[in-house]
Amino acid sequence: MITGIPVLVKTLIVFFMVLALNRIRLKLSTSLFAGAVVLGVWTGMGPYPLAKSLASNLAGFDTVNLVVVVGLILVISRLLKDSGQLDRIVRRFGALSRDPRMVGAAMPALIGLLPMPGGALFSAPMVDTAFCETELSKEKKTVVNYWFRHIWEYWWPLYPGVILAVGLLQVEIWHFMAVMLPMTGVTVLAGIFFILRPMGITAGSGKTERNINALGNFLREIMPIIVVVAVIALMAVITMTLRIMGFNIALPGGTAILPGLLAALIWVVRSNRISLGHLWAAMTDREILPMILLVVSIMLFKGVMTDSHAVSHIRDELVSYRFPLIWIILLMPFLSGLVTGIAIGFVGTSFPLIIPLFPAGSPVEYLSYACLAYTFGYMGMMLSPVHLCFLVTKDYFRASLFRSYRPLALPVITVLASGWIYFLLLRHGVADFLL
């Protein structure tokens, strides 16, 4: 073992090693596992303690719970796509509006409610159709599809990145959702002001079906989404009621979504008359395994960080060096988002390192740092040249990669600045009403 090197430096070297391995096309799950082993050995863990740490975290409740939640989310998304319900959702909304800007933004947003790898490719043809009677450039179509596809992932509980963040932060899921929700509003407003408004497109001709039947048809198609949110809200009400009655009961962060996901899965299967064979095919889909392995490797990396006592050593070193913690909390998620191009990637590689650095204070103050870190990591992900949604959208529209970045600059800067202001407001108690 190399001696004399601060644990902080060792951890940063391992961190960038993970990102470098991923950048040269090694799977992120494999890169993280290698990083966990190297970190454990380098910080003094022997073969037996390291193996024990890996085994205990592999079989731990948090890991198993996250695997089940992520697996259910991916199965539901697959069934909705294969059954044609996703397409029906889009068609039902298209009947409610004739403004191409609204339809063009709403389609990727609706698809974005259900996480699918490269899901922007599913909504790209719809965006193209919405603007078919305009002279909008390929790059602007690319940005519309890409930006509005990603307005929900700050807090939407179906996204693995959100579930992983909640699990790592060890907070109640509705607390995280409440704090992060305003960032979706900021992102939507930034998109409207800097992306849609400059287009100057007027509403198209034709009648809309603004009646109770059209709205009812649309709501019926998005019922799986409504079911998940309703069950989470119901469980939050039950938990708060029990607390008032003197029973301090709370489910672990990621567990609270399980009942909602199971209810949504039953709804999708029954409403689409999906056979057991089709359900089994979705559950055994090969595309699910890489995401499961990624979740497992993240939890192993987190476990080694804790069991090797690297976290406590890093905190002590930073205090002695007087290095501004805020810069680490900002830059590590941003850089990992830029390199990995996926939310679960920047959460998994940076959050285990920075969460122990959050000051111990009120729940709102704790979550204010989480919100800041997640927002910067998210914008790093949005600027990533390896973000799958960005690449498939650009390729679909045959747009220039460089010119597609230009319309993103002002929205990204706006979100980052707003995230910083929101962080300051949360720290000073201005937004305590959220919790």
Secondary structure, 3 states (H helix, E strand, C coil): CCCCCCHHHHHHHHHHHHHHHHHCCCCHHHHHHHHHHHHHHHCCCCHHHHHHHHHHHHCCHHHHHHHHHHHHHHHHHHHHHHCCHHHHHHHHHHCCCCCHHHHHHHHHHHHHCCCCCCCHHHHHHHHHHHCCCCCCCHHHHHHHHHHHHCCCCCCCCCCHHHHHHHHHHCCCHHHHHHHHHHHHHHHHHHHHHHHHHHHCCCCCCCCCCCCHHHHHHHHHHCHHHHHHHHHHHHHHHHHHHHHHCCCCCCCCHHHHHHHHHHHHHHHHHHHCCCCHHHHHHHHCCCCHHHHHHHHHHHHHHHHHHHHCCHHHHHHHHHHHHCCCHHHHHHHHHHHHHHHHCCHHHHHHHHHHHHHHHCCCCCHHHHHHHHHHHHHHHHHHHHCCCCCHHHHHHHHHHCCCHHHHHHHHHHHHHHHHHHHHHHHHHHHCCCCHHHC
